[in-house]
């Protein structure tokens, strides 16, 4: 069970990272 929750945390972390990356790209395109 611990391994499963760790995988879920890793997936959530990757999703957050991608979301932040996309937000930065969108902000850059709007600022230019």
PQR file of N, CA, C, O and H, with PARSE charges and radii, in Angstrom:
ATOM      1  N   UNK A   1       0.843  -1.208   0.000 -0.4000 1.5000
ATOM      2  CA  UNK A   1       0.000   0.000   0.000 -0.0000 2.0000
ATOM      3  C   UNK A   1       0.874   1.252   0.000  0.5500 1.7000
ATOM      4  O   UNK A   1       0.542   2.243  -0.650 -0.5500 1.4000
ATOM      5  N   UNK A   2       1.993   1.207   0.730 -0.4000 1.5000
ATOM      6  CA  UNK A   2       2.848   2.394   0.766 -0.0000 2.0000
ATOM      7  C   UNK A   2       3.378   2.707  -0.629  0.5500 1.7000
ATOM      8  O   UNK A   2       3.422   3.866  -1.044 -0.5500 1.4000
ATOM      9  H   UNK A   2       2.262   0.402   1.258  0.4000 1.0000
ATOM     10  N   UNK A   3       3.783   1.650  -1.351 -0.4000 1.5000
ATOM     11  CA  UNK A   3       4.324   1.867  -2.691 -0.0000 2.0000
ATOM     12  C   UNK A   3       3.272   2.515  -3.580  0.5500 1.7000
ATOM     13  O   UNK A   3       3.575   3.433  -4.343 -0.5500 1.4000
ATOM     14  H   UNK A   3       3.747   0.710  -1.014  0.4000 1.0000
ATOM     15  N   UNK A   4       2.031   2.035  -3.479 -0.4000 1.5000
ATOM     16  CA  UNK A   4       0.961   2.581  -4.323 -0.0000 2.0000
ATOM     17  C   UNK A   4       0.782   4.071  -4.046  0.5500 1.7000
ATOM     18  O   UNK A   4       0.705   4.869  -4.980 -0.5500 1.4000
ATOM     19  H   UNK A   4       1.785   1.290  -2.859  0.4000 1.0000
ATOM     20  N   UNK A   5       0.714   4.451  -2.770 -0.4000 1.5000
ATOM     21  CA  UNK A   5       0.507   5.867  -2.437 -0.0000 2.0000
ATOM     22  C   UNK A   5       1.703   6.693  -2.911  0.5500 1.7000
ATOM     23  O   UNK A   5       1.539   7.840  -3.327 -0.5500 1.4000
ATOM     24  H   UNK A   5       0.776   3.802  -2.012  0.4000 1.0000
ATOM     25  N   UNK A   6       2.906   6.116  -2.850 -0.4000 1.5000
ATOM     26  CA  UNK A   6       4.083   6.846  -3.329 -0.0000 2.0000
ATOM     27  C   UNK A   6       3.953   7.115  -4.824  0.5500 1.7000
ATOM     28  O   UNK A   6       4.259   8.212  -5.291 -0.5500 1.4000
ATOM     29  H   UNK A   6       3.040   5.184  -2.513  0.4000 1.0000
ATOM     30  N   UNK A   7       3.494   6.103  -5.577 -0.4000 1.5000
ATOM     31  CA  UNK A   7       3.334   6.295  -7.018 -0.0000 2.0000
ATOM     32  C   UNK A   7       2.309   7.385  -7.292  0.5500 1.7000
ATOM     33  O   UNK A   7       2.491   8.205  -8.191 -0.5500 1.4000
ATOM     34  H   UNK A   7       3.246   5.212  -5.198  0.4000 1.0000
ATOM     35  N   UNK A   8       1.235   7.392  -6.518 -0.4000 1.5000
ATOM     36  CA  UNK A   8       0.199   8.417  -6.707 -0.0000 2.0000
ATOM     37  C   UNK A   8       0.792   9.794  -6.446  0.5500 1.7000
ATOM     38  O   UNK A   8       0.534  10.739  -7.191 -0.5500 1.4000
ATOM     39  H   UNK A   8       1.087   6.726  -5.787  0.4000 1.0000
ATOM     40  N   UNK A   9       1.594   9.907  -5.378 -0.4000 1.5000
ATOM     41  CA  UNK A   9       2.217  11.198  -5.053 -0.0000 2.0000
ATOM     42  C   UNK A   9       3.134  11.631  -6.190  0.5500 1.7000
ATOM     43  O   UNK A   9       3.139  12.800  -6.573 -0.5500 1.4000
ATOM     44  H   UNK A   9       1.804   9.140  -4.772  0.4000 1.0000
ATOM     45  N   UNK A  10       3.908  10.694  -6.729 -0.4000 1.5000
ATOM     46  CA  UNK A  10       4.823  11.025  -7.825 -0.0000 2.0000
ATOM     47  C   UNK A  10       4.025  11.499  -9.032  0.5500 1.7000
ATOM     48  O   UNK A  10       4.395  12.480  -9.678 -0.5500 1.4000
ATOM     49  H   UNK A  10       3.903   9.744  -6.418  0.4000 1.0000
ATOM     50  N   UNK A  11       2.925  10.801  -9.340 -0.4000 1.5000
ATOM     51  CA  UNK A  11       2.112  11.199 -10.501 -0.0000 2.0000
ATOM     52  C   UNK A  11       1.537  12.592 -10.292  0.5500 1.7000
ATOM     53  O   UNK A  11       1.546  13.421 -11.201 -0.5500 1.4000
ATOM     54  H   UNK A  11       2.625  10.005  -8.816  0.4000 1.0000
ATOM     55  N   UNK A  12       1.035  12.841  -9.083 -0.4000 1.5000
ATOM     56  CA  UNK A  12       0.467  14.173  -8.800 -0.0000 2.0000
ATOM     57  C   UNK A  12       1.557  15.231  -8.938  0.5500 1.7000
ATOM     58  O   UNK A  12       1.319  16.301  -9.499 -0.5500 1.4000
ATOM     59  H   UNK A  12       1.027  12.167  -8.344  0.4000 1.0000
ATOM     60  N   UNK A  13       2.741  14.936  -8.432 -0.4000 1.5000
ATOM     61  CA  UNK A  13       3.843  15.893  -8.528 -0.0000 2.0000
ATOM     62  C   UNK A  13       4.179  16.197  -9.981  0.5500 1.7000
ATOM     63  O   UNK A  13       4.385  17.355 -10.344 -0.5500 1.4000
ATOM     64  H   UNK A  13       2.934  14.067  -7.977  0.4000 1.0000
ATOM     65  N   UNK A  14       4.234  15.150 -10.822 -0.4000 1.5000
ATOM     66  CA  UNK A  14       4.533  15.372 -12.236 -0.0000 2.0000
ATOM     67  C   UNK A  14       3.444  16.212 -12.879  0.5500 1.7000
ATOM     68  O   UNK A  14       3.734  17.090 -13.692 -0.5500 1.4000
ATOM     69  H   UNK A  14       4.067  14.210 -10.527  0.4000 1.0000
ATOM     70  N   UNK A  15       2.183  15.948 -12.521 -0.4000 1.5000
ATOM     71  CA  UNK A  15       1.076  16.720 -13.103 -0.0000 2.0000
ATOM     72  C   UNK A  15       1.197  18.185 -12.716  0.5500 1.7000
ATOM     73  O   UNK A  15       0.988  19.076 -13.539 -0.5500 1.4000
ATOM     74  H   UNK A  15       1.947  15.234 -11.862  0.4000 1.0000
ATOM     75  N   UNK A  16       1.538  18.425 -11.447 -0.4000 1.5000
ATOM     76  CA  UNK A  16       1.688  19.813 -10.980 -0.0000 2.0000
ATOM     77  C   UNK A  16       2.819  20.483 -11.752  0.5500 1.7000
ATOM     78  O   UNK A  16       2.685  21.626 -12.188 -0.5500 1.4000
ATOM     79  H   UNK A  16       1.707  17.701 -10.778  0.4000 1.0000
ATOM     80  N   UNK A  17       3.922  19.778 -11.920 -0.4000 1.5000
ATOM     81  CA  UNK A  17       5.062  20.349 -12.656 -0.0000 2.0000
ATOM     82  C   UNK A  17       4.639  20.710 -14.074  0.5500 1.7000
ATOM     83  O   UNK A  17       4.952  21.797 -14.558 -0.5500 1.4000
ATOM     84  H   UNK A  17       4.030  18.849 -11.566  0.4000 1.0000
ATOM     85  N   UNK A  18       3.922  19.797 -14.746 -0.4000 1.5000
ATOM     86  CA  UNK A  18       3.494  20.077 -16.123 -0.0000 2.0000
ATOM     87  C   UNK A  18       2.544  21.261 -16.150  0.5500 1.7000
ATOM     88  O   UNK A  18       2.637  22.113 -17.034 -0.5500 1.4000
ATOM     89  H   UNK A  18       3.667  18.914 -14.352  0.4000 1.0000
ATOM     90  N   UNK A  19       1.631  21.322 -15.186 -0.4000 1.5000
ATOM     91  CA  UNK A  19       0.670  22.434 -15.139 -0.0000 2.0000
ATOM     92  C   UNK A  19       1.412  23.754 -14.967  0.5500 1.7000
ATOM     93  O   UNK A  19       1.090  24.741 -15.629 -0.5500 1.4000
ATOM     94  H   UNK A  19       1.556  20.630 -14.468  0.4000 1.0000
ATOM     95  N   UNK A  20       2.400  23.771 -14.083 -0.4000 1.5000
ATOM     96  CA  UNK A  20       3.171  25.000 -13.861 -0.0000 2.0000
ATOM     97  C   UNK A  20       3.904  25.382 -15.143  0.5500 1.7000
ATOM     98  O   UNK A  20       3.954  26.555 -15.511 -0.5500 1.4000
ATOM     99  H   UNK A  20       2.661  22.969 -13.545  0.4000 1.0000
ATOM    100  N   UNK A  21       4.475  24.384 -15.820 -0.4000 1.5000
ATOM    101  CA  UNK A  21       5.200  24.649 -17.062 -0.0000 2.0000
ATOM    102  C   UNK A  21       4.259  25.265 -18.092  0.5500 1.7000
ATOM    103  O   UNK A  21       4.598  26.257 -18.737 -0.5500 1.4000
ATOM    104  H   UNK A  21       4.435  23.430 -15.520  0.4000 1.0000
ATOM    105  N   UNK A  22       3.081  24.674 -18.243 -0.4000 1.5000
ATOM    106  CA  UNK A  22       2.117  25.175 -19.225 -0.0000 2.0000
ATOM    107  C   UNK A  22       1.706  26.598 -18.848  0.5500 1.7000
ATOM    108  O   UNK A  22       1.600  27.466 -19.714 -0.5500 1.4000
ATOM    109  H   UNK A  22       2.805  23.868 -17.719  0.4000 1.0000
ATOM    110  N   UNK A  23       1.475  26.834 -17.558 -0.4000 1.5000
ATOM    111  CA  UNK A  23       1.072  28.178 -17.126 -0.0000 2.0000
ATOM    112  C   UNK A  23       2.146  29.187 -17.480  0.5500 1.7000
ATOM    113  O   UNK A  23       1.837  30.285 -17.944 -0.5500 1.4000
ATOM    114  H   UNK A  23       1.560  26.128 -16.855  0.4000 1.0000
ATOM    115  N   UNK A  24       3.410  28.827 -17.267 -0.4000 1.5000
ATOM    116  CA  UNK A  24       4.507  29.747 -17.589 -0.0000 2.0000
ATOM    117  C   UNK A  24       4.527  30.023 -19.085  0.5500 1.7000
ATOM    118  O   UNK A  24       4.702  31.169 -19.500 -0.5500 1.4000
ATOM    119  H   UNK A  24       3.661  27.936 -16.890  0.4000 1.0000
ATOM    120  N   UNK A  25       4.350  28.990 -19.899 -0.4000 1.5000
ATOM    121  CA  UNK A  25       4.360  29.193 -21.353 -0.0000 2.0000
ATOM    122  C   UNK A  25       3.222  30.115 -21.759  0.5500 1.7000
ATOM    123  O   UNK A  25       3.408  31.005 -22.589 -0.5500 1.4000
ATOM    124  H   UNK A  25       4.208  28.059 -19.562  0.4000 1.0000
ATOM    125  N   UNK A  26       2.043  29.907 -21.178 -0.4000 1.5000
ATOM    126  CA  UNK A  26       0.889  30.751 -21.508 -0.0000 2.0000
ATOM    127  C   UNK A  26       1.173  32.190 -21.097  0.5500 1.7000
ATOM    128  O   UNK A  26       0.891  33.120 -21.852 -0.5500 1.4000
ATOM    129  H   UNK A  26       1.892  29.184 -20.504  0.4000 1.0000
ATOM    130  N   UNK A  27       1.729  32.376 -19.907 -0.4000 1.5000
ATOM    131  CA  UNK A  27       2.041  33.730 -19.441 -0.0000 2.0000
ATOM    132  C   UNK A  27       3.054  34.383 -20.375  0.5500 1.7000
ATOM    133  O   UNK A  27       2.930  35.566 -20.694 -0.5500 1.4000
ATOM    134  H   UNK A  27       1.959  31.620 -19.293  0.4000 1.0000
ATOM    135  N   UNK A  28       4.051  33.628 -20.814 -0.4000 1.5000
ATOM    136  CA  UNK A  28       5.059  34.183 -21.719 -0.0000 2.0000
ATOM    137  C   UNK A  28       4.410  34.627 -23.023  0.5500 1.7000
ATOM    138  O   UNK A  28       4.703  35.711 -23.526 -0.5500 1.4000
ATOM    139  H   UNK A  28       4.152  32.667 -20.556  0.4000 1.0000
ATOM    140  N   UNK A  29       3.530  33.793 -23.574 -0.4000 1.5000
ATOM    141  CA  UNK A  29       2.907  34.144 -24.854 -0.0000 2.0000
ATOM    142  C   UNK A  29       2.008  35.364 -24.686  0.5500 1.7000
ATOM    143  O   UNK A  29       1.860  36.151 -25.621 -0.5500 1.4000
ATOM    144  H   UNK A  29       3.292  32.912 -23.165  0.4000 1.0000
ATOM    145  N   UNK A  30       1.407  35.534 -23.512 -0.4000 1.5000
ATOM    146  CA  UNK A  30       0.536  36.698 -23.293 -0.0000 2.0000
ATOM    147  C   UNK A  30       1.369  37.958 -23.090  0.5500 1.7000
ATOM    148  O   UNK A  30       0.981  39.036 -23.542 -0.5500 1.4000
ATOM    149  H   UNK A  30       1.527  34.895 -22.752  0.4000 1.0000
ATOM    150  N   UNK A  31       2.503  37.832 -22.418 -0.4000 1.5000
ATOM    151  CA  UNK A  31       3.314  39.016 -22.104 -0.0000 2.0000
ATOM    152  C   UNK A  31       4.009  39.547 -23.355  0.5500 1.7000
ATOM    153  O   UNK A  31       4.300  40.741 -23.437 -0.5500 1.4000
ATOM    154  H   UNK A  31       2.818  36.957 -22.051  0.4000 1.0000
ATOM    155  N   UNK A  32       4.278  38.683 -24.326 -0.4000 1.5000
ATOM    156  CA  UNK A  32       4.990  39.146 -25.533 -0.0000 2.0000
ATOM    157  C   UNK A  32       4.045  39.845 -26.489  0.5500 1.7000
ATOM    158  O   UNK A  32       4.467  40.298 -27.553 -0.5500 1.4000
ATOM    159  H   UNK A  32       4.042  37.713 -24.259  0.4000 1.0000
TER
END
